[in-house]
Amino acid sequence: MDGRRERIDYLDGLRGVAILSVVAWHYTNWGYERFFPYGTMFSAIPGLDHGWIGVNIFFLISGYVILMTLERCASYREFMARRWLRLFPAMLIASLTIFAISQALGTYMPHGRANGVNLLPGLTFLIPTLWQSILRVPIDELDGVFWTLYVEMGFYVTFGLLYFRLGWRRGLLALAGIWLSVLAAAAIATRLDSPPLSQAVEVVQWFGTAYFGWFVSGALFLKAAEERSRWLFAGAMLAGLTSAFTSGLWQPGDLVSCLYLAGCVLFFAAAQISAALQRMLATRFLLFAGAISYPLYLLHNEIGIGLIAASGALLPAWLWPALPGLMLGIMVAAAWAMTRWPERWLTLALKRPVLAFAQGGKEDRRSHPPALQSRVGPDEDDG
């Protein structure tokens, strides 16, 4: 097995760690106790209350992998077509599934019974607030976890443009400049109590700019590995740790949360240089979890919480503590089935016309490395 394949394997293992952390957190914490028949009985378990840091691991992985994708695309148009092709089929299937189930189980689900207009944010990867400003009607998202896809898409659009205009070095510098400028503007707006500036910053943040530092860090880790550069590795660490201590995710200014985020960066960094850790992450279980991470991420939250709540009304109390593990198993099976059949079929149906459009009517006949063809994570190479 060559070094490139080993690297992809350990990244899939990291993705497995990330998705399992997020699912465990959603099923035990984060204000969902009003839906849980078991209430807060799991919330005191160390680590579970900060399982949301799995999202930041996803962002680091995305920065790492998307730069590889950009280097293999001939144009910005092709890059965006491949990203859309990677994300849209699973999002369409998950959105329609969540919408349908909410019609029956809406009273048990965090966002309730969905309206048709609520399909728009997920299917377009645009924040609901933007759609509200356009249509002038109340619009909610189908599932709260979709917010990370809006951030990812903002990163793809922005860094893709910068990469093809400026190259990876100046493109990453520009991306870091956008991120730091937004952080500075937000701090100034708060300090001066300036509503106009706060509103302008909020609009810019609709596109995920406050989280760009995580992607910068991931991309620099890739280049540090490729060029064997300690300076790039140090830059990756600096960007990641700065993100950890300035992140607005979850609880701004909460030192414990910041330390968890810093630990996330250190863990990712250790995985770049430790062969032993890479082997641990490349275990079959974590590779499987990483392979189904995108559909599992899309399906687990709204549907899982609704089913847990509904099950609590039907099952005896002594079975309630088993519900998080049982629901994880059900969602894993559903994500695997979705990956194996409808997502694959829809992707294959869309691939040729989408790539032909992106390449000006020319069919894409390039071969891709087998190690990348088999990956199915939300921030992987292509369809």
CORMO-V151170 format. One record per residue. N is the residue number from 1. SS is DSSP state (2 for helix, 1 for strand, 0 for the rest). PSI is psi as a letter, one per 30 degrees, with the letter a starting at -180 (none if undefined). OMEGA is omega in degrees with one decimal (none if undefined). Layout:
BEGIN
[[N:SS:PSI:OMEGA] [N:SS:PSI:OMEGA]]
END
This chain:
BEGIN
[[1:0:k:-176.4] [2:0:l:-175.6] [3:2:e:-178.4] [4:2:e:179.1] [5:2:e:178.1] [6:2:e:-179.8] [7:2:e:178.5] [8:2:e:179.1] [9:2:e:-177.7] [10:2:e:175.3] [11:2:e:175.6] [12:2:e:175.2] [13:2:e:175.1] [14:2:e:177.8] [15:2:e:176.0] [16:2:e:176.4] [17:2:e:-177.5] [18:2:e:-176.2] [19:2:e:178.8] [20:2:e:177.0] [21:2:e:-178.5] [22:2:e:-179.8] [23:2:e:179.1] [24:2:e:179.1] [25:2:e:-178.8] [26:2:e:-176.7] [27:0:f:-178.3] [28:0:f:-172.2] [29:0:a:171.3] [30:0:h:172.5] [31:0:g:177.8] [32:2:g:-173.5] [33:2:f:178.4] [34:2:f:176.9] [35:0:f:-175.0] [36:0:k:173.5] [37:0:f:179.7] [38:0:g:174.9] [39:0:b:-175.1] [40:0:g:-172.9] [41:0:f:-179.0] [42:0:f:-169.0] [43:0:f:-178.3] [44:0:f:179.9] [45:0:k:-177.2] [46:0:k:177.4] [47:0:e:-177.8] [48:2:e:-178.0] [49:2:f:176.5] [50:2:g:178.7] [51:2:f:178.1] [52:2:f:179.6] [53:2:f:173.4] [54:2:e:177.6] [55:2:e:-179.0] [56:2:e:173.1] [57:2:e:176.0] [58:2:e:-178.8] [59:2:e:177.5] [60:2:e:178.7] [61:2:e:-178.6] [62:2:e:177.3] [63:2:e:179.8] [64:2:e:-171.3] [65:2:e:-176.9] [66:2:e:175.9] [67:2:e:174.5] [68:2:e:179.7] [69:2:e:179.6] [70:2:e:-178.4] [71:2:f:-179.1] [72:2:f:179.4] [73:0:k:-177.3] [74:0:f:-176.1] [75:0:l:176.0] [76:2:e:-179.4] [77:2:e:178.1] [78:2:e:179.8] [79:2:e:-177.9] [80:2:e:176.9] [81:2:e:179.6] [82:2:e:177.8] [83:2:e:179.2] [84:2:e:-179.9] [85:2:e:179.6] [86:2:e:-172.4] [87:2:e:-168.0] [88:2:e:-176.6] [89:2:e:179.4] [90:2:e:179.0] [91:2:e:178.7] [92:2:e:-178.7] [93:2:e:-179.7] [94:2:e:-178.6] [95:2:e:179.2] [96:2:e:178.4] [97:2:e:178.5] [98:2:e:179.6] [99:2:e:-178.0] [100:2:e:-178.5] [101:2:e:179.9] [102:2:f:178.4] [103:2:f:-180.0] [104:2:e:-173.5] [105:2:g:-174.5] [106:2:e:-178.8] [107:2:f:179.4] [108:2:f:-172.3] [109:0:k:-175.5] [110:0:e:-178.4] [111:0:g:176.3] [112:0:a:-179.9] [113:0:k:-171.8] [114:0:k:169.6] [115:0:l:-177.7] [116:2:e:-178.5] [117:2:f:-179.5] [118:2:f:174.6] [119:2:f:-172.2] [120:2:e:-176.1] [121:2:e:-178.5] [122:2:e:-175.4] [123:2:f:178.3] [124:2:f:-178.7] [125:0:h:178.1] [126:0:k:-175.7] [127:0:k:-179.1] [128:2:e:-179.4] [129:2:e:178.6] [130:2:e:177.8] [131:2:e:177.6] [132:2:e:-180.0] [133:2:f:179.7] [134:2:e:-173.0] [135:2:f:179.3] [136:0:h:175.0] [137:0:l:178.7] [138:0:k:179.3] [139:0:k:175.5] [140:0:l:174.3] [141:0:l:179.2] [142:0:e:-174.0] [143:0:k:-178.3] [144:2:f:-177.9] [145:2:f:-177.9] [146:2:f:-176.0] [147:2:e:-178.6] [148:2:f:177.6] [149:2:e:174.7] [150:2:e:177.8] [151:2:e:179.1] [152:2:e:-178.1] [153:2:e:175.6] [154:2:e:176.8] [155:2:e:-179.5] [156:2:e:-177.6] [157:2:e:-174.9] [158:2:e:-175.9] [159:2:e:176.3] [160:2:e:177.8] [161:2:e:-178.8] [162:2:e:-178.1] [163:2:e:-175.9] [164:2:f:175.7] [165:2:e:-168.0] [166:2:f:-172.0] [167:2:l:-171.5] [168:2:e:-177.3] [169:2:e:-179.2] [170:2:f:176.8] [171:2:e:177.4] [172:2:e:176.4] [173:2:e:178.9] [174:2:e:178.2] [175:2:e:177.0] [176:2:e:178.1] [177:2:e:177.0] [178:2:e:-179.5] [179:2:e:-177.9] [180:2:e:177.7] [181:2:e:178.4] [182:2:e:177.5] [183:2:e:-179.6] [184:2:e:-179.9] [185:2:e:177.9] [186:2:e:179.1] [187:2:e:179.0] [188:2:e:179.6] [189:2:e:177.8] [190:2:e:-178.4] [191:2:e:-176.8] [192:2:f:-176.0] [193:0:h:-175.6] [194:0:j:179.0] [195:2:e:179.3] [196:2:e:179.1] [197:2:e:177.6] [198:2:e:179.5] [199:2:e:178.8] [200:2:e:178.1] [201:2:e:-179.8] [202:2:e:179.5] [203:2:e:178.6] [204:2:e:-179.1] [205:2:f:174.8] [206:0:f:-175.2] [207:0:g:172.0] [208:0:g:-173.2] [209:2:f:-178.5] [210:2:f:-178.1] [211:2:g:-175.7] [212:2:f:179.9] [213:2:e:177.6] [214:2:e:179.5] [215:2:e:176.2] [216:2:e:179.6] [217:2:e:-179.7] [218:2:e:-179.8] [219:2:e:178.9] [220:2:e:175.4] [221:2:e:177.3] [222:2:e:-177.1] [223:2:e:176.5] [224:2:e:178.7] [225:2:e:-177.8] [226:2:e:-175.2] [227:2:g:-179.4] [228:0:h:-173.5] [229:0:j:175.1] [230:2:e:179.9] [231:2:e:177.4] [232:2:e:176.7] [233:2:e:177.6] [234:2:e:177.1] [235:2:e:177.0] [236:2:e:178.1] [237:2:e:-179.1] [238:2:e:179.2] [239:2:e:-179.0] [240:2:e:-178.4] [241:2:e:174.0] [242:2:e:176.3] [243:2:e:-177.8] [244:2:e:-175.3] [245:2:g:175.4] [246:2:g:-174.7] [247:0:k:175.6] [248:0:g:-177.2] [249:0:k:175.1] [250:0:d:-176.1] [251:0:j:-179.1] [252:0:k:176.8] [253:0:f:178.9] [254:0:j:-173.3] [255:2:e:-179.4] [256:2:e:178.3] [257:2:e:178.2] [258:2:e:179.5] [259:2:e:174.8] [260:2:e:179.6] [261:2:e:176.5] [262:2:e:176.4] [263:2:e:176.6] [264:2:e:179.1] [265:2:e:-179.4] [266:2:e:177.8] [267:2:e:178.4] [268:2:e:179.3] [269:2:e:179.6] [270:2:e:-179.9] [271:2:f:178.6] [272:2:f:-170.1] [273:2:f:-177.6] [274:0:j:177.8] [275:2:e:179.4] [276:2:e:179.1] [277:2:e:177.2] [278:2:e:178.0] [279:2:e:178.3] [280:2:e:-179.5] [281:2:f:-177.8] [282:0:g:175.4] [283:0:l:-174.4] [284:2:e:-178.5] [285:2:e:-178.5] [286:2:e:175.9] [287:2:e:177.6] [288:2:e:178.9] [289:2:e:178.2] [290:2:e:-178.6] [291:2:e:-179.5] [292:0:g:-171.3] [293:2:e:-177.4] [294:2:e:177.0] [295:2:e:177.6] [296:2:e:178.0] [297:2:e:-177.2] [298:2:e:-172.2] [299:2:f:-162.1] [300:2:e:-165.4] [301:2:d:-174.8] [302:2:e:-179.1] [303:2:e:-178.2] [304:2:e:179.3] [305:2:e:179.0] [306:2:e:179.9] [307:2:e:176.4] [308:2:e:179.9] [309:2:e:179.5] [310:2:e:179.8] [311:2:e:179.3] [312:2:f:179.4] [313:0:f:-175.5] [314:0:f:-173.6] [315:0:l:176.3] [316:0:l:-173.7] [317:2:e:-176.5] [318:2:f:177.7] [319:2:f:-175.5] [320:2:e:-179.7] [321:2:f:-179.9] [322:2:f:-173.5] [323:2:e:178.7] [324:2:e:179.5] [325:2:e:178.5] [326:2:e:-178.9] [327:2:e:175.5] [328:2:e:178.7] [329:2:e:179.5] [330:2:e:-178.6] [331:2:e:175.7] [332:2:e:179.0] [333:2:e:179.6] [334:2:e:179.8] [335:2:e:177.9] [336:2:e:179.9] [337:2:e:179.0] [338:2:e:178.7] [339:2:e:-172.4] [340:2:e:-174.4] [341:0:d:-169.8] [342:2:e:179.6] [343:2:e:-179.9] [344:2:e:-178.8] [345:2:e:-178.5] [346:2:e:177.7] [347:2:e:179.1] [348:2:e:179.8] [349:2:e:-176.3] [350:2:f:-167.4] [351:2:e:-175.1] [352:2:e:-179.5] [353:2:e:-178.7] [354:2:e:-179.5] [355:2:e:175.8] [356:2:e:177.0] [357:2:e:-177.8] [358:2:f:-176.7] [359:0:g:176.0] [360:0:h:177.9] [361:0:f:179.5] [362:0:k:179.3] [363:0:k:178.7] [364:0:j:-178.4] [365:0:g:-178.9] [366:0:k:174.6] [367:0:k:-179.2] [368:0:l:179.7] [369:0:k:-179.5] [370:2:e:-178.1] [371:2:f:-179.7] [372:2:f:-178.7] [373:2:e:-172.6] [374:0:f:-174.8] [375:0:k:-175.9] [376:0:g:-179.0] [377:0:l:-175.3] [378:0:f:-177.8] [379:0:g:179.7] [380:0:a:-162.7] [381:0:e:-176.4] [382:0:a:-179.3] [383:0:none:none]]
END
